[in-house]
């Protein structure tokens, strides 16, 4: 295997690595998650009287615009459906574990973390963004704001479809790789914490092929990009840490293939 260069990650706090996950692993993951979408959307369709996916997209737009209140009164299942989050059971599937166990993925992680001991936070995140959903979700943020249980970590975002300007994916704000942590609050009418300021940084939309991955440090500012295509965007993102770091939540010891269960912590 060729030597892994992480120079851009070190300098900028993010880097796209191409041709990392084997095609058969990508196909299996995409098929598995695709099969879960209809069931995931069912609670929202029932609660809002929707029959079509496009109706769900309209509801998302109404909530984001504040036309039908906030998300406080929604059930967790409905909130997850509207924000494109798969169920906990789906995210815990070992089908998704095959992605970071691929050979090149492991080599990248060891280089990024400077560690032969690799640990993966459980569960990973897995999301879908419906066609035409211009309210794709997470506003500009730093992952450190959502992951206080880990002392340090690297995020790897993995799309199961090709990411072009129509499908959208992750926009990274170049120059923010060493930014201080911003204080953010939950937006009452939205699904996420309020976005952090980005005026000082240059937005870069990371287009990439399925099988490529995007690595992010915990400080770099990034957010979701609208899906203006006719296809569903499906992705997962993992958080990893090495031997010198720790977590107070469940994680997978990737070398020993066992789940570590901290005391008094539940999924």
ABEGO torsion letter per residue (X at the ends): XBBBBAAAAAAAGBBBBBGABBAAAAAAAAAAAAAAAAAAAAAAAAAAGBABAAAAAAAAAAAAAGAAEBAAABBAAAAAAAAGBBBAAAAABAAAAAAAABAAAAAAAAAAAGBABBBBBOBBBBBBBBBGBABAEBBBBBAAAABAABABBBBBBBBABBBBAAAEBBBBBBGAAABBBBBBBBBAABABBBBBBAAABBBBBBBBBBGBBBBBBAABBBBBBBBABABBBBBBBBBBBBAABBBABBBBBAAAGBBBBBBGBBX
